[in-house]
Amino acid sequence: MPPKRVERTCEWCGETFWPRLAEVKRGWGRFCSLSCRSHIRKEDQASEYVYVDGVREHRLVAAQMLGRPLRSGEVVHHRNGDVRDNRPENLEVLESHAEHMRKYHQDSHKGGNTTLRKLRRLRRIRRELYEY
């Protein structure tokens, strides 16, 4: 038996198309094609960053703070999480994306990396369980 289909209108181009009913129930089936879906994704992910001559303003401010251009791989972290707040006191230059992720994780989960703590706790419990 073929899957049931329903008539829908593409949210991007307005074309009529017939997605599967199961897709519509899951919240899919909003677009007639991948290209229409990609247009919406680009709009949804529109950057809130402030640009100056095609460069993100926080990178220019950070370079001014350091007195040199930023190196490849250096990341500028917004301490208060507001990407539009480019005051020097709100910016912190980190050496790498990995360091930025550690800093972000620390800021958002007080007390450090909870995943690492959980892993250590599980290892300790396993050791205790399997000691004879």
C-alpha positions in Angstrom: 0.0 0.0 0.0 1.5 3.4 -1.0 2.1 6.0 1.7 -0.7 8.5 2.3 0.1 12.0 1.0 -1.4 15.3 1.8 -1.5 18.6 -0.2 0.7 21.3 1.2 2.1 24.7 0.0 5.8 25.3 0.2 6.7 27.9 2.8 9.4 29.4 0.6 8.1 29.4 -3.0 4.4 28.8 -2.6 4.3 25.8 -4.9 1.8 23.0 -4.2 3.4 19.7 -3.4 2.4 16.3 -1.8 4.5 15.1 1.1 3.8 11.9 3.0 1.4 12.3 5.9 3.9 10.8 8.3 6.4 13.6 7.4 3.7 16.3 8.1 2.9 14.8 11.5 6.6 15.0 12.4 6.7 18.6 11.5 8.5 18.0 8.2 7.0 18.4 4.8 7.1 22.2 4.9 9.2 22.7 1.7 8.8 21.3 -1.8 12.6 20.8 -2.3 16.0 20.9 -0.6 16.8 24.2 -2.2 13.6 25.8 -0.7 14.5 24.4 2.7 18.1 25.7 2.5 16.8 29.3 1.9 14.8 29.2 5.1 17.7 27.7 7.0 19.9 30.6 5.9 17.3 33.1 7.0 16.8 31.3 10.4 20.6 31.3 11.0 21.0 34.9 10.0 23.8 36.3 12.1 23.2 38.8 14.8 26.9 39.8 14.6 27.7 43.4 13.7 29.8 43.7 10.6 32.2 46.5 9.6 33.4 46.3 6.0 32.6 42.6 5.8 34.5 41.8 9.1 32.8 41.0 12.4 33.2 44.0 14.6 34.2 42.1 17.7 37.2 40.7 15.9 38.3 44.3 15.0 37.8 45.5 18.6 39.8 42.5 19.9 42.6 43.2 17.4 42.7 46.8 18.6 42.8 45.7 22.2 45.8 43.4 21.5 47.5 45.9 19.3 48.0 43.3 16.5 45.8 41.4 14.0 44.2 38.2 15.3 46.0 35.0 14.5 44.4 32.3 12.5 42.5 30.1 14.9 42.1 32.7 17.7 38.5 33.0 18.9 36.8 36.0 20.4 34.5 35.1 23.3 31.7 37.4 24.4 31.7 37.1 28.2 28.0 38.1 28.7 26.9 36.0 25.7 25.5 39.0 23.8 27.2 38.9 20.4 26.1 42.5 19.7 27.9 43.8 22.8 31.4 44.5 21.5 32.7 46.6 24.4 36.4 45.7 25.1 35.6 44.6 28.6 33.1 42.1 27.3 35.5 40.5 24.9 38.1 37.8 25.6 40.6 36.4 23.0 41.1 32.7 23.3 43.8 30.6 21.6 41.6 28.0 19.9 38.1 26.8 19.3 38.7 24.0 21.8 39.6 26.5 24.5 36.5 28.6 23.6 34.3 25.5 24.0 35.8 24.7 27.4 35.2 28.3 28.5 31.7 28.4 27.1 30.9 25.1 28.8 32.3 26.4 32.1 30.3 29.6 31.9 27.1 27.9 31.2 27.5 25.0 33.6 28.9 26.4 36.8 31.6 24.2 38.2 33.2 22.9 35.1 32.7 20.1 32.6 29.7 18.1 33.8 30.3 15.4 31.2 33.8 14.7 32.5 32.6 14.6 36.0 29.9 12.1 35.1 32.4 10.0 33.2 34.8 9.9 36.2 31.9 9.0 38.5 30.8 6.1 36.3 34.4 4.8 36.2 34.6 4.9 40.0 31.2 3.1 40.3 32.4 0.4 37.8 35.6 -0.1 39.7 33.7 -0.5 43.0 31.2 -3.0 41.3 33.9 -5.2 39.8 36.2 -5.4 42.8 36.0 -8.8 44.3 
